[in-house]
Amino acid sequence: SVTVQPGVNLAQVDGAAANATYAIAFCRFGAGTAGCVAAGTLTTNNEGDGQTQLGFSPAGPVAGVFVFSRNINGASSAELVTGFRP
């Protein structure tokens, strides 16, 4: 599972790949990859759990998702995407 707490700027994963480093980006809805900005990195422990403070501070209200990617065999792979609740 992935949790990002707005206002606290804390990202947390549970049960992801063990001992992996993820690049985290925030991607605005409707803007494609051009609308993505780097938000931080997160490294998991041997159980696939980890948390980090994000360096993401939007100037105003934004709508989008956080995408967690890591390198697999030399290629970047988006593995985790935050969801949203109405």
PyMOL commands that place a pseudoatom at each C-alpha (Angstrom):
pseudoatom trace, name=CA, resn=SER, resi=1, chain=A, elem=C, hetatm=0, pos=[0.000, 0.000, 0.000]
pseudoatom trace, name=CA, resn=VAL, resi=2, chain=A, elem=C, hetatm=0, pos=[1.049, 3.599, -0.596]
pseudoatom trace, name=CA, resn=THR, resi=3, chain=A, elem=C, hetatm=0, pos=[0.125, 6.581, 1.554]
pseudoatom trace, name=CA, resn=VAL, resi=4, chain=A, elem=C, hetatm=0, pos=[0.932, 10.238, 0.888]
pseudoatom trace, name=CA, resn=GLN, resi=5, chain=A, elem=C, hetatm=0, pos=[-0.235, 12.682, 3.518]
pseudoatom trace, name=CA, resn=PRO, resi=6, chain=A, elem=C, hetatm=0, pos=[-0.885, 16.121, 1.981]
pseudoatom trace, name=CA, resn=GLY, resi=7, chain=A, elem=C, hetatm=0, pos=[0.259, 18.995, 4.137]
pseudoatom trace, name=CA, resn=VAL, resi=8, chain=A, elem=C, hetatm=0, pos=[2.600, 16.679, 6.031]
pseudoatom trace, name=CA, resn=ASN, resi=9, chain=A, elem=C, hetatm=0, pos=[4.593, 15.774, 2.893]
pseudoatom trace, name=CA, resn=LEU, resi=10, chain=A, elem=C, hetatm=0, pos=[5.198, 12.227, 4.120]
pseudoatom trace, name=CA, resn=ALA, resi=11, chain=A, elem=C, hetatm=0, pos=[5.217, 9.270, 1.736]
pseudoatom trace, name=CA, resn=GLN, resi=12, chain=A, elem=C, hetatm=0, pos=[4.985, 5.741, 3.097]
pseudoatom trace, name=CA, resn=VAL, resi=13, chain=A, elem=C, hetatm=0, pos=[4.893, 2.298, 1.455]
pseudoatom trace, name=CA, resn=ASP, resi=14, chain=A, elem=C, hetatm=0, pos=[4.190, -1.097, 2.980]
pseudoatom trace, name=CA, resn=GLY, resi=15, chain=A, elem=C, hetatm=0, pos=[4.859, -4.384, 1.216]
pseudoatom trace, name=CA, resn=ALA, resi=16, chain=A, elem=C, hetatm=0, pos=[6.683, -2.967, -1.815]
pseudoatom trace, name=CA, resn=ALA, resi=17, chain=A, elem=C, hetatm=0, pos=[9.852, -4.499, -3.293]
pseudoatom trace, name=CA, resn=ALA, resi=18, chain=A, elem=C, hetatm=0, pos=[12.434, -5.212, -0.588]
pseudoatom trace, name=CA, resn=ASN, resi=19, chain=A, elem=C, hetatm=0, pos=[15.616, -3.111, -0.399]
pseudoatom trace, name=CA, resn=ALA, resi=20, chain=A, elem=C, hetatm=0, pos=[14.590, -0.970, -3.366]
pseudoatom trace, name=CA, resn=THR, resi=21, chain=A, elem=C, hetatm=0, pos=[14.956, 2.748, -4.054]
pseudoatom trace, name=CA, resn=TYR, resi=22, chain=A, elem=C, hetatm=0, pos=[12.014, 4.546, -5.644]
pseudoatom trace, name=CA, resn=ALA, resi=23, chain=A, elem=C, hetatm=0, pos=[12.006, 7.916, -7.383]
pseudoatom trace, name=CA, resn=ILE, resi=24, chain=A, elem=C, hetatm=0, pos=[8.772, 9.736, -6.520]
pseudoatom trace, name=CA, resn=ALA, resi=25, chain=A, elem=C, hetatm=0, pos=[7.117, 12.202, -8.908]
pseudoatom trace, name=CA, resn=PHE, resi=26, chain=A, elem=C, hetatm=0, pos=[3.888, 14.162, -8.649]
pseudoatom trace, name=CA, resn=CYS, resi=27, chain=A, elem=C, hetatm=0, pos=[1.968, 14.139, -11.940]
pseudoatom trace, name=CA, resn=ARG, resi=28, chain=A, elem=C, hetatm=0, pos=[-0.866, 16.602, -12.532]
pseudoatom trace, name=CA, resn=PHE, resi=29, chain=A, elem=C, hetatm=0, pos=[-4.031, 15.219, -14.095]
pseudoatom trace, name=CA, resn=GLY, resi=30, chain=A, elem=C, hetatm=0, pos=[-4.380, 15.955, -17.807]
pseudoatom trace, name=CA, resn=ALA, resi=31, chain=A, elem=C, hetatm=0, pos=[-0.800, 17.148, -18.311]
pseudoatom trace, name=CA, resn=GLY, resi=32, chain=A, elem=C, hetatm=0, pos=[0.903, 13.896, -19.348]
pseudoatom trace, name=CA, resn=THR, resi=33, chain=A, elem=C, hetatm=0, pos=[4.545, 13.329, -18.434]
pseudoatom trace, name=CA, resn=ALA, resi=34, chain=A, elem=C, hetatm=0, pos=[5.249, 17.057, -18.945]
pseudoatom trace, name=CA, resn=GLY, resi=35, chain=A, elem=C, hetatm=0, pos=[3.122, 17.664, -15.846]
pseudoatom trace, name=CA, resn=CYS, resi=36, chain=A, elem=C, hetatm=0, pos=[5.318, 15.519, -13.580]
pseudoatom trace, name=CA, resn=VAL, resi=37, chain=A, elem=C, hetatm=0, pos=[7.741, 17.020, -11.071]
pseudoatom trace, name=CA, resn=ALA, resi=38, chain=A, elem=C, hetatm=0, pos=[10.267, 15.213, -8.894]
pseudoatom trace, name=CA, resn=ALA, resi=39, chain=A, elem=C, hetatm=0, pos=[9.063, 14.982, -5.294]
pseudoatom trace, name=CA, resn=GLY, resi=40, chain=A, elem=C, hetatm=0, pos=[11.744, 12.834, -3.628]
pseudoatom trace, name=CA, resn=THR, resi=41, chain=A, elem=C, hetatm=0, pos=[13.125, 9.326, -3.193]
pseudoatom trace, name=CA, resn=LEU, resi=42, chain=A, elem=C, hetatm=0, pos=[12.236, 6.486, -0.877]
pseudoatom trace, name=CA, resn=THR, resi=43, chain=A, elem=C, hetatm=0, pos=[14.241, 3.387, 0.067]
pseudoatom trace, name=CA, resn=THR, resi=44, chain=A, elem=C, hetatm=0, pos=[12.529, 0.292, 1.434]
pseudoatom trace, name=CA, resn=ASN, resi=45, chain=A, elem=C, hetatm=0, pos=[13.833, -2.102, 4.074]
pseudoatom trace, name=CA, resn=ASN, resi=46, chain=A, elem=C, hetatm=0, pos=[14.101, -5.907, 3.767]
pseudoatom trace, name=CA, resn=GLU, resi=47, chain=A, elem=C, hetatm=0, pos=[10.336, -6.192, 4.320]
pseudoatom trace, name=CA, resn=GLY, resi=48, chain=A, elem=C, hetatm=0, pos=[9.473, -3.669, 1.568]
pseudoatom trace, name=CA, resn=ASP, resi=49, chain=A, elem=C, hetatm=0, pos=[8.452, -0.930, 3.995]
pseudoatom trace, name=CA, resn=GLY, resi=50, chain=A, elem=C, hetatm=0, pos=[9.729, 2.652, 3.971]
pseudoatom trace, name=CA, resn=GLN, resi=51, chain=A, elem=C, hetatm=0, pos=[8.876, 6.291, 4.446]
pseudoatom trace, name=CA, resn=THR, resi=52, chain=A, elem=C, hetatm=0, pos=[10.344, 9.645, 3.513]
pseudoatom trace, name=CA, resn=GLN, resi=53, chain=A, elem=C, hetatm=0, pos=[9.661, 13.365, 3.680]
pseudoatom trace, name=CA, resn=LEU, resi=54, chain=A, elem=C, hetatm=0, pos=[8.824, 14.752, 0.242]
pseudoatom trace, name=CA, resn=GLY, resi=55, chain=A, elem=C, hetatm=0, pos=[10.319, 17.916, -1.188]
pseudoatom trace, name=CA, resn=PHE, resi=56, chain=A, elem=C, hetatm=0, pos=[7.059, 18.765, -2.940]
pseudoatom trace, name=CA, resn=SER, resi=57, chain=A, elem=C, hetatm=0, pos=[5.379, 22.086, -2.158]
pseudoatom trace, name=CA, resn=PRO, resi=58, chain=A, elem=C, hetatm=0, pos=[2.868, 23.229, -4.763]
pseudoatom trace, name=CA, resn=ALA, resi=59, chain=A, elem=C, hetatm=0, pos=[2.156, 26.936, -4.971]
pseudoatom trace, name=CA, resn=GLY, resi=60, chain=A, elem=C, hetatm=0, pos=[-1.586, 26.338, -4.876]
pseudoatom trace, name=CA, resn=PRO, resi=61, chain=A, elem=C, hetatm=0, pos=[-4.218, 23.622, -5.101]
pseudoatom trace, name=CA, resn=VAL, resi=62, chain=A, elem=C, hetatm=0, pos=[-3.285, 20.788, -7.469]
pseudoatom trace, name=CA, resn=ALA, resi=63, chain=A, elem=C, hetatm=0, pos=[-4.903, 17.544, -8.554]
pseudoatom trace, name=CA, resn=GLY, resi=64, chain=A, elem=C, hetatm=0, pos=[-2.904, 14.504, -9.585]
pseudoatom trace, name=CA, resn=VAL, resi=65, chain=A, elem=C, hetatm=0, pos=[-1.156, 11.360, -8.424]
pseudoatom trace, name=CA, resn=PHE, resi=66, chain=A, elem=C, hetatm=0, pos=[2.188, 10.394, -6.970]
pseudoatom trace, name=CA, resn=VAL, resi=67, chain=A, elem=C, hetatm=0, pos=[4.096, 7.862, -9.081]
pseudoatom trace, name=CA, resn=PHE, resi=68, chain=A, elem=C, hetatm=0, pos=[6.793, 5.646, -7.536]
pseudoatom trace, name=CA, resn=SER, resi=69, chain=A, elem=C, hetatm=0, pos=[9.322, 4.327, -10.076]
pseudoatom trace, name=CA, resn=ARG, resi=70, chain=A, elem=C, hetatm=0, pos=[12.490, 2.246, -9.812]
pseudoatom trace, name=CA, resn=ASN, resi=71, chain=A, elem=C, hetatm=0, pos=[15.140, 0.920, -12.168]
pseudoatom trace, name=CA, resn=ILE, resi=72, chain=A, elem=C, hetatm=0, pos=[14.743, -2.700, -13.224]
pseudoatom trace, name=CA, resn=ASN, resi=73, chain=A, elem=C, hetatm=0, pos=[17.407, -4.090, -15.565]
pseudoatom trace, name=CA, resn=GLY, resi=74, chain=A, elem=C, hetatm=0, pos=[18.449, -0.544, -16.524]
pseudoatom trace, name=CA, resn=ALA, resi=75, chain=A, elem=C, hetatm=0, pos=[14.954, 0.700, -17.371]
pseudoatom trace, name=CA, resn=SER, resi=76, chain=A, elem=C, hetatm=0, pos=[12.706, 2.924, -15.271]
pseudoatom trace, name=CA, resn=SER, resi=77, chain=A, elem=C, hetatm=0, pos=[9.474, 1.192, -14.285]
pseudoatom trace, name=CA, resn=ALA, resi=78, chain=A, elem=C, hetatm=0, pos=[6.489, 2.919, -12.661]
pseudoatom trace, name=CA, resn=GLU, resi=79, chain=A, elem=C, hetatm=0, pos=[5.431, 0.417, -10.004]
pseudoatom trace, name=CA, resn=LEU, resi=80, chain=A, elem=C, hetatm=0, pos=[3.190, 2.266, -7.579]
pseudoatom trace, name=CA, resn=VAL, resi=81, chain=A, elem=C, hetatm=0, pos=[0.620, 4.996, -8.195]
pseudoatom trace, name=CA, resn=THR, resi=82, chain=A, elem=C, hetatm=0, pos=[-1.386, 6.641, -5.445]
pseudoatom trace, name=CA, resn=GLY, resi=83, chain=A, elem=C, hetatm=0, pos=[-5.155, 6.432, -5.673]
pseudoatom trace, name=CA, resn=PHE, resi=84, chain=A, elem=C, hetatm=0, pos=[-7.755, 8.829, -4.465]
pseudoatom trace, name=CA, resn=ARG, resi=85, chain=A, elem=C, hetatm=0, pos=[-10.990, 8.626, -2.545]
pseudoatom trace, name=CA, resn=PRO, resi=86, chain=A, elem=C, hetatm=0, pos=[-14.045, 10.749, -3.284]
for i in range(1, 86): cmd.bond("trace and resi %d" % i, "trace and resi %d" % (i + 1))
show_as sticks, trace
zoom trace
